């Protein structure tokens, strides 16, 4: 719990500080006097004032936002000798640059974080496929358990190398969202003869990259050996005599291809609400042994069918590969990934607006805090990846044309640039109220999703 809170507060502090720093630095560069630079709202916890510029720097108690207060005739009296330093007296181009600098700073931060992740390197499961579920796209295409994915072509474009399972999941996700075709180059053994497998992603009605989507694709995880990693004392596996290290050869005469396939077969055997005793053939210390296993039934949730379990951890650790890039390659990959994630975020928002994607994809602070803690517990590289993803979301969100966001102000400036006059006070007030209503609605949906996701 403590790690989650600390990781969440640190993440918010960094992302907000960078966002407001973007506004601050460009404002100073454009000759605007900055009165206060605040990270957080509410009562100041720390504050100091620059003797040179007169800017007050504040760290406040509520770390859910921040602001840069600039000299502005619309917000108070301005001395005649300082009128040229006021924000409202700056040319349109300068005002637009100052407003856009906050989201831009978040996107630049994301590039730096993703580049650092590429330089540091990350250990990921190799792109070796587990047996795809029956009826999935991979199973229909003839993909078999244990095959390796070497390259992928999206939309008939040039082939892209697949270094790890994360690369494969990302390419499948982007192809589905963009409505593109996908081809996989797979081999049964490394350096073996390759064959091309087409995936008809257009056949899927669902385009949202959640667990159900990847189940329909057949991409549920990396290949793992069908071995017993542990058996819970007193459970069906333990009672049947299964021990850690036993390799499963078959269940009821059906070959055990990998850990994921065995787990799926056990769960599915209880769909009717009961399951007979199963005959398991295992290999232990070089000898084959036949055991009788009686799985227990677990009731389904929310209309789902019942399933079965044996209370054992089945499946070895997947083969891992170290993914690391050089300086320029890592920086270029950071830029590309930031662009791709930004584009995907915008497309998903657009799909939600027109009803093609579920509003359940909207996450709030509780989910963000949960992921902050989980990523921090996994290590520095995972935490940096999480920060990059949230920084991109923050940058893109703030560019939306809603009056209370930076994008709303840029929308006003676009109107001013086209018509030669600023938005009237009446319309500004109306749009402000509409923008607040939309933001409150989004926050309510996000909070509701958080509650269902974490405690539903």
Residue pairs with C-beta under 8 A, 6 or more apart in sequence:
1 373
3 373
3 376
3 377
4 369
4 370
4 372
4 373
4 374
4 376
5 369
5 373
6 376
7 369
7 372
7 373
7 375
7 376
7 383
8 365
8 368
8 369
8 372
8 373
9 63
11 368
11 372
11 386
11 387
11 390
12 63
12 64
13 39
13 40
13 63
14 109
14 387
15 106
15 109
15 387
15 390
15 391
15 394
16 39
16 40
16 63
16 65
16 66
17 39
17 66
18 105
18 106
18 109
18 391
19 66
19 102
19 103
19 105
19 106
19 394
19 395
19 398
20 37
20 38
20 39
20 66
20 67
20 68
20 102
21 37
21 105
22 101
22 102
22 103
22 104
22 105
22 106
22 108
23 68
23 98
23 99
23 101
23 102
23 105
24 34
24 37
24 68
25 101
26 97
26 98
26 101
27 34
27 68
27 70
27 87
27 98
27 101
28 34
28 53
30 90
30 94
30 97
30 98
31 84
31 85
31 90
31 94
32 70
32 71
32 85
32 86
32 87
32 90
32 94
32 98
33 53
33 54
33 70
33 71
33 82
33 85
33 86
34 53
34 55
34 68
34 69
34 70
34 71
35 54
35 55
35 56
35 69
35 70
35 71
36 55
36 56
36 57
36 58
36 67
36 68
36 69
37 55
37 56
37 57
37 58
37 68
38 44
38 57
38 58
38 59
38 60
38 66
38 67
38 68
38 69
39 58
39 59
39 60
39 63
39 66
40 58
40 59
40 60
40 61
40 62
40 63
40 64
40 65
40 66
41 60
41 61
41 62
41 64
41 65
41 66
41 67
42 60
42 61
42 62
43 60
43 61
44 58
44 59
44 60
44 61
45 59
45 60
45 61
46 58
46 59
47 56
47 57
47 58
47 59
48 56
48 57
49 55
49 56
49 57
50 56
50 57
60 66
64 365
69 75
70 86
70 87
70 98
71 78
71 82
71 85
71 86
71 87
72 78
72 86
72 87
72 88
73 83
73 86
73 88
73 89
74 88
78 86
83 89
87 95
87 98
90 98
92 413
92 416
92 417
95 413
96 410
96 413
99 406
99 409
99 410
99 413
100 399
100 406
100 410
102 398
102 406
103 394
103 395
103 396
103 398
103 399
103 406
103 407
104 395
105 395
106 391
106 392
106 394
106 395
106 398
107 338
107 342
107 391
107 392
107 395
109 387
109 388
109 391
110 334
110 338
110 341
110 388
110 389
110 391
110 392
110 395
111 331
111 334
111 335
111 338
112 334
113 334
113 384
113 385
113 387
113 388
113 391
114 333
114 334
114 337
114 338
114 385
114 388
115 330
115 331
115 333
115 334
115 335
116 334
116 384
117 334
117 381
117 384
117 385
117 388
118 324
118 325
118 329
118 330
118 331
118 333
118 334
119 324
119 325
119 326
119 327
119 330
120 324
120 380
120 381
120 384
121 322
121 323
121 324
121 325
121 381
122 322
122 323
122 324
122 381
122 382
122 385
123 320
123 321
123 322
123 323
124 163
124 164
124 165
124 166
124 320
124 321
124 323
125 164
125 165
125 166
125 221
125 222
125 318
125 319
125 320
125 321
126 148
126 164
126 165
126 222
126 318
126 319
126 320
126 321
127 148
127 149
127 150
127 162
127 163
127 164
127 165
127 167
127 168
127 222
128 146
128 147
128 148
128 149
128 165
128 222
128 223
128 318
128 319
129 138
129 143
129 145
129 146
129 147
129 148
129 149
129 186
129 219
129 222
129 223
130 145
130 220
130 221
130 222
130 223
130 224
130 257
130 258
130 259
130 260
130 261
131 139
131 144
131 145
131 257
131 258
131 260
131 261
132 138
132 139
132 143
132 218
132 219
132 220
133 139
133 215
133 218
133 220
133 264
136 215
136 216
136 217
136 218
137 199
137 200
137 201
137 203
137 204
137 216
137 217
137 218
138 197
138 199
138 217
138 218
138 219
139 218
141 197
141 198
141 199
142 197
143 184
143 186
143 197
143 218
144 188
145 223
145 257
145 258
145 261
146 188
146 223
146 257
146 258
147 186
147 187
147 188
148 186
148 187
148 188
148 189
148 190
149 162
149 168
149 184
149 185
149 186
150 161
150 162
150 185
150 186
150 187
150 194
151 159
151 160
151 161
151 162
151 184
151 185
152 159
152 160
152 162
152 167
152 168
152 171
152 172
152 182
152 183
152 184
152 185
153 159
153 160
153 182
153 183
153 185
154 160
154 171
154 174
154 175
154 178
154 180
154 181
154 182
155 175
155 178
155 180
155 181
155 182
156 181
156 183
159 185
160 167
160 171
161 167
162 168
162 171
163 321
163 323
164 321
164 323
165 221
165 222
165 318
166 323
168 219
169 209
169 214
169 219
171 182
172 182
172 199
172 201
172 214
172 217
172 219
173 209
173 344
174 180
174 340
174 344
175 181
175 182
175 201
176 201
176 204
176 207
176 209
176 213
176 217
177 207
177 209
177 344
177 347
177 348
178 347
179 201
179 202
179 207
180 201
181 198
181 199
181 200
181 201
181 202
182 198
182 199
182 201
183 196
183 197
183 198
183 199
184 196
184 197
184 198
184 199
185 194
185 195
185 196
185 197
186 194
186 195
186 197
187 193
187 194
187 195
199 217
201 217
204 213
204 216
204 217
206 212
206 213
206 216
207 213
207 351
207 356
207 357
208 348
208 357
208 358
208 361
214 220
220 260
221 260
221 318
222 318
222 319
223 258
223 260
223 318
223 319
224 258
224 259
224 260
224 315
224 316
224 317
224 318
225 247
225 258
225 259
225 315
225 316
226 247
226 248
226 256
226 257
226 258
226 259
226 261
226 262
226 314
226 315
227 245
227 246
227 247
227 248
227 259
227 314
227 315
227 316
228 237
228 242
228 243
228 244
228 245
228 246
228 247
228 248
228 282
228 312
228 313
228 314
229 244
229 312
229 313
229 314
229 315
229 316
230 244
230 312
230 313
231 237
231 238
231 242
231 243
231 244
231 311
231 312
231 313
232 238
232 311
232 312
234 311
235 296
235 310
235 311
235 312
236 293
236 294
236 295
236 296
236 309
236 310
236 311
236 312
237 293
237 310
237 311
237 312
238 311
238 312
239 294
240 280
240 291
240 292
240 293
240 294
240 310
241 291
242 280
242 282
242 291
242 293
242 310
242 312
243 284
245 284
246 282
246 283
246 284
247 282
247 283
247 284
248 256
248 262
248 280
248 281
248 282
248 314
249 255
249 256
249 281
249 282
249 283
249 288
250 256
250 280
250 281
251 262
251 265
251 266
251 278
251 279
251 280
251 281
252 278
252 279
253 279
254 265
256 262
258 315
259 314
259 315
259 316
260 315
262 314
262 315
263 314
263 315
266 295
266 308
266 309
266 310
266 314
267 307
267 308
267 309
268 307
268 308
269 275
269 278
269 295
269 308
270 295
270 297
270 298
270 306
270 307
270 308
270 309
271 305
271 306
271 307
272 306
273 297
273 306
274 297
275 294
275 295
275 297
275 308
277 292
277 293
277 294
278 292
278 293
278 294
278 295
279 290
279 291
279 292
279 293
280 290
280 291
280 292
280 293
281 288
281 289
281 290
281 291
282 288
282 289
282 290
282 291
283 289
293 310
295 308
295 309
295 310
296 308
296 309
296 310
296 311
297 306
297 307
297 308
298 306
298 307
298 308
298 309
299 306
300 306
300 307
324 330
325 333
338 388
338 392
341 389
341 392
342 392
342 395
342 396
345 392
345 393
345 396
346 396
348 357
348 361
349 396
349 400
351 357
352 358
352 359
352 361
352 362
359 445
359 449
360 449
360 452
362 442
362 445
362 446
362 449
363 446
363 449
363 450
363 453
364 443
364 446
364 447
364 449
364 450
365 446
365 450
366 447
366 450
366 451
366 454
367 446
367 449
367 450
367 453
367 454
368 390
370 454
371 386
372 383
372 386
375 382
375 383
375 385
375 386
376 382
376 383
376 386
397 405
398 405
398 406
398 407
399 405
399 406
399 407
399 410
400 407
400 408
401 407
401 408
401 410
401 411
402 408
402 435
402 438
402 439
403 409
403 411
403 412
403 428
403 431
403 432
403 434
403 435
404 432
404 435
404 436
404 439
405 435
405 439
408 431
408 435
412 422
412 423
412 428
415 422
415 423
416 422
416 423
423 431
